[in-house]
Amino acid sequence: MKIALQVIQIILSITLIAIILIQAKGGGLSSVFGGSGSIYRTKRGAEKVMYQATIILAIVFFVVSIVVVMLPG
């Protein structure tokens, strides 16, 4: 059971990394210091779906991690 959950955890982590990297826009170094000049805008379409999927995957990853730690031996 624990090994199956660890495999699921690895798959979730790879998927979460991929979704976060797909969402990353070409920010560059100037965006670190606030030079991008972008303003807040509403997420729509695929961007909104990916944003929500990121949140859901992060929550599921967190729950699976806690369960793996709590399982005995």
N, C-alpha and C positions, 0 to 999 in steps of 0.2 A: 504494500500500500504506500509506504513511504517513498519507495523508488518511483512509483508511478506519479506521485505528486511532485517529486523532484524533476521528472521529465517534463511534466506539465509546466512547472515553474520555468524551466529553461526555454520551452517553446514560447511561453508568455513573455519572457524577457526579450527574446529575439524579435518577436512581433512588436513589442512596445518600442524597442529601439528603432525598428524600421519605420514605424508610423511617425515617431518623433522626427526622424531624419527627413522623411518625405515632407513634413510640414515646414521644416526650416526653410526660410526664404534667404536669398543671397544678401545677408546682412553685412558681412565684412567687418572690419575693425571700427569703422566710423559709427556703426550702430551701438557699439559698446558704450561710447561716450555721448550718445543721444543725437548723433548727426544724421540719422536716417530721415527725420522730418515727417515720419508717418504719424497719422492721427488715428484715434480709435474708430473702427468701422465694424459694422455688423457682419458676422460670419454667415455665409449662405451656401447652400448646395453641398458639394463634396467637402468643402472646407469645414463646414459645421459638423458633418457626419464624422470626419476624421478627428475633429476636436473632441466630440462626444465619445468616440471609440477609444481615444487616448485616456480619457478620464475613467471609463469603464474598465479598460485593461489594467490601468494602474491600481484600481481598487481590487480587482480580482487577483492581481499579482500579490498585493499586500496581504489579502486574506489567505491565499495559498501559502505564502511565506510563514505566516503565523501558525497555520495548521501544521506545516512541516516541522516547525520548531517544537510545537506542543506534543507531537506524536512520540511515543516511547521508542527508544533504541533503534 
